[in-house]
Amino acid sequence: MGKVTTTNYTQPGNLFRIMSPQDQQNTINNIVGAMKGISGPKRDEIVMRQLCHFFRADVRLGMGIIQGLNLQLDMRQFMPAMESVSI
């Protein structure tokens, strides 16, 4: 048997990517609908934590949720730190 590599985000990301475009949009709409109900003093912390999970599964999923929530975010907070690169 070959080596299987996976993370906690591999399966949900793969599932999202094999969905039809309509199913992807329905998934995004369902998540956005649920997240719009988040309130309270830790709302921003909760939303950011969840967005990190969604981005790790699939960038298009994370972007769709950001758009659905009408958030303006600095995408660098979702990307790993990059070393100085010369081109």
C-alpha positions in Angstrom: 0.0 0.0 0.0 1.2 3.5 -0.9 1.7 6.2 1.7 -1.4 8.2 2.3 -0.9 11.8 3.2 -3.8 13.8 4.5 -4.7 16.7 6.7 -7.9 17.6 8.5 -8.7 19.8 5.4 -8.0 17.3 2.6 -11.3 15.5 2.6 -13.5 18.6 2.9 -11.5 20.4 0.3 -11.7 17.5 -2.1 -15.4 17.2 -1.5 -15.9 20.9 -2.3 -13.8 20.7 -5.5 -15.8 17.7 -6.9 -19.2 19.5 -6.2 -21.0 21.0 -9.1 -20.8 24.8 -9.3 -24.4 25.0 -8.0 -23.6 22.7 -5.1 -20.6 24.8 -4.3 -22.7 27.9 -4.2 -25.4 26.2 -2.1 -22.7 25.2 0.4 -21.3 28.7 0.5 -24.8 30.1 1.0 -25.6 27.7 3.8 -22.3 28.6 5.6 -22.8 32.3 5.1 -26.4 32.1 6.4 -25.2 30.4 9.5 -22.3 32.7 10.1 -24.5 35.8 9.7 -26.1 34.7 13.0 -22.8 35.0 14.9 -23.0 37.8 17.5 -21.5 38.8 20.8 -18.2 40.2 21.9 -16.1 37.4 20.3 -17.9 37.6 16.9 -14.8 38.8 15.0 -12.6 36.2 16.6 -15.0 33.4 15.8 -15.5 34.5 12.2 -11.8 34.8 11.6 -11.1 31.3 13.1 -13.8 29.8 10.9 -12.5 31.6 7.8 -9.1 30.1 8.4 -10.6 26.6 8.4 -12.5 27.2 5.2 -9.5 28.7 3.5 -7.4 25.6 4.5 -10.0 23.4 2.9 -10.3 25.4 -0.4 -9.4 29.0 -1.2 -12.5 29.4 -3.4 -14.7 28.3 -0.4 -13.0 30.9 1.8 -13.4 33.6 -0.8 -17.0 32.8 -1.4 -17.8 33.0 2.3 -15.9 36.4 2.6 -17.9 37.7 -0.3 -21.2 36.4 1.1 -20.5 38.1 4.4 -19.4 41.3 2.7 -16.1 41.4 4.6 -13.1 43.4 3.6 -10.1 41.4 4.8 -6.4 41.6 4.3 -5.7 38.2 2.6 -2.2 38.1 4.0 -3.6 37.0 7.3 -4.7 33.7 5.7 -1.4 33.1 4.0 1.8 31.7 5.5 4.6 34.1 6.1 6.8 34.4 3.1 10.6 34.8 3.1 12.0 37.7 1.1 11.9 36.5 -2.5 14.0 38.1 -5.3 12.9 37.7 -8.9 
